[in-house]
Amino acid sequence: MASSKLSILAETLIASEIVSLGATIKQKINAGEKIFNYTIGDFDSTQFPIPLELKLAIIDAYNNGFTTYPAADGELELRQQVCRFMETHLGITYSTNEILIGAGGRPLIYATYRAIADKGDKVIYPVPSWNNNHYVHFTEGNHVLIEASPENNFMPTADQLKPHIKSASLIALCSPLNPTGTTFNKEELEAICDLIIEENKTRGENEKKLYLMFDQIYWTLTFGSTTHYNPVSLRPEMKNYTILIDGISKSFAATGVRVGWAMGPANVIAKMRSINSHVGAWAPMAEQHAVAAFFKNENAVENWFVHFKKEIAFRLDAIYNGIKTMADEGLPIEAIPPQAAIYLTLQINLVGRKTANGKILNSQEEVTAYILNEARLAIVPFYAFGASKKSAWYRLSVGCSKKEEIDEMLHMLKTALEKTSKVEALA
């Protein structure tokens, strides 16, 4: 019998923790249980259909025969519209040869890692954060984890990064952050940019520069007084060292339409184009033409954001206020006020407490299972995003939530928390 052993990468690759959790949830749903599934960083299309104008433009593009291979770097019309969209909304200027269109953000992130990081290179990223641990594994890089704290809304600081940047090749940051829905403030992001600029001044002409991959896929979804900041706006010199990751997946509830873009130095984008082409991770031609047509309809885009952000904010605020009420009543739960994206960050402190049937919850895994079984609530623990297994923090995603079910979900969560009690200390 032939050996079943595969490549070292295949044998050591860790499956998505969220997918594993999703399998458990699916089993319960298939068994007839009602589960409030707040795990998915996606949208229920019955609650959040893509903009009608975009849908019609996609249909029209297929009817007009846009069904062949697109240009390797993306259809020119779309790259032109991305340039205009970015300049209009963020005040940053890019040329079409500084933009690469891909099948959503993921292949562009992968291409960024492949273009910059060699085997053994230091890659700095915060935890919790989405998938950076897996991408560093793909490139056989040297993981440099920055443990972000709730005191800073789980955003890394310049002081945390500073000791590690010598000889590093890549810093991977995201704002608004998946999984927390929190953002960089202006001063902290400026300080990080200044670190990178100063470090690159010390590197010779033939040395690899320190690059920043800045994932801003959620930047249009900010709420209240929250402002999105990006490195290129704050420090124009950062354009030489920054690859911005962006797209329509989250901004327009269009995760399955698969149109994203990277913006960066032309020489880096050219290499990423080659990598993306070999993988074949182009956005479909029809969807590219449709997004370009949609972006030209500025009224439709603005009307979409008004409605979409209102719906997301309602859900985030309702759940946050419900959790805050529980916390004010002394229950072992708290949350960070929502700032952006589709996520709420909450902490459930049940480790060491006793359930109604006398079982002591000895680990965060047991807490997660208890909340799922007792409250019928599925949320993602931060250890799925690289944080410690002992972390009591969770991501709650509202992209698939129904407004009419929020009160019921909060009631069941409160009841589950009330059924636990402190374990009396031994005499």
URNORGI-V352954 format. One line per field, one symbol per residue. phi: phi as a letter, one per 40 degrees, with the letter a starting at -180 (. if undefined). psi: psi as a letter, one per 40 degrees, with the letter a starting at -180 (. if undefined). burial: + if it has 24 or more other C-alpha atoms within 12 Angstrom, else -. A space follows every 10 residues. Layout:
phi=???
psi=???
burial=???
This chain:
phi=.ccccbcddc cbcccdcccc cccccccccc cgccbccbcc cabccccbcc ddccdccccc ccccgcbbdc cdchcddccc ccdccccccb gbbbcccbbb cbcgcdcccd ccdccbccdg ccbbacbcac gcdccccdcf cccbcbccbc cbfgccbccc cdcbccgcba bbbaadccbc gbbccdcccc ccdccccccc cccccccccc bbcbcbcbcc bbbgccbcbb ccccbdccdc bbbcbaicdc cbfbcccgbb abbaddcccc cccccccccg cccddccccc cccccccccc cccccdcccc cccdcccccc cccccccccg ccaaacdcba gbbbcbbbbb cgcbcccgcc ccaccccdcc cccccfbbbb ccccbgcccc cccbbbbbcb cbdcbccccc cccccccccc acccccc
psi=hiiehaiddd dehhihdddd dddddddddd eeihhghfdh faiheddgii hddddddddd dddefgeahi ideihddddd ddddddddde fhhiideehh higadddddd ddddddhihe ihhhiihiih edddddddef ihhghhhiid dfffhiiddd ddeeeheidh hhihhihhed eiihiddddd dddddddddd dehideihih ihhhhfdede giibehhhii ddddgddede ehhhhiaedd dfffdedfhi iihahddddd dddddddddf fiiidddddd ddddddgddd dddddddddd dddddddddd ddddddddee igiiihhhdi afihhihhge heihideehh heiddddddd ddddefhhih ideefeiiee heiihhhede ihdeeddddd ddddddddei iihhii.
burial=---------- ------++-- ++-++----- ----++++++ +++----+++ +-+++-++-- +--------+ ++++++++++ ++++++---- -+++-+++++ ++++++++++ +++++++--- ++++++++++ +++++++++- ++++++++-+ --++++++-+ ++-+++++++ ++++++++++ +++++--+++ +++++++-++ -------+++ ++++++++++ +++----+++ +++++--+++ ++++++++++ ++++++++++ ++++++-+++ +++++++--- ++++++++++ ++++++---- +--++--++- ++++++++++ ++++-+---- ++++++++++ ++++++++++ +++++----- +-++++++++ ++++++++++ +++++++--+ ++++++++++ +++--+--++ -+++-+++++ +------
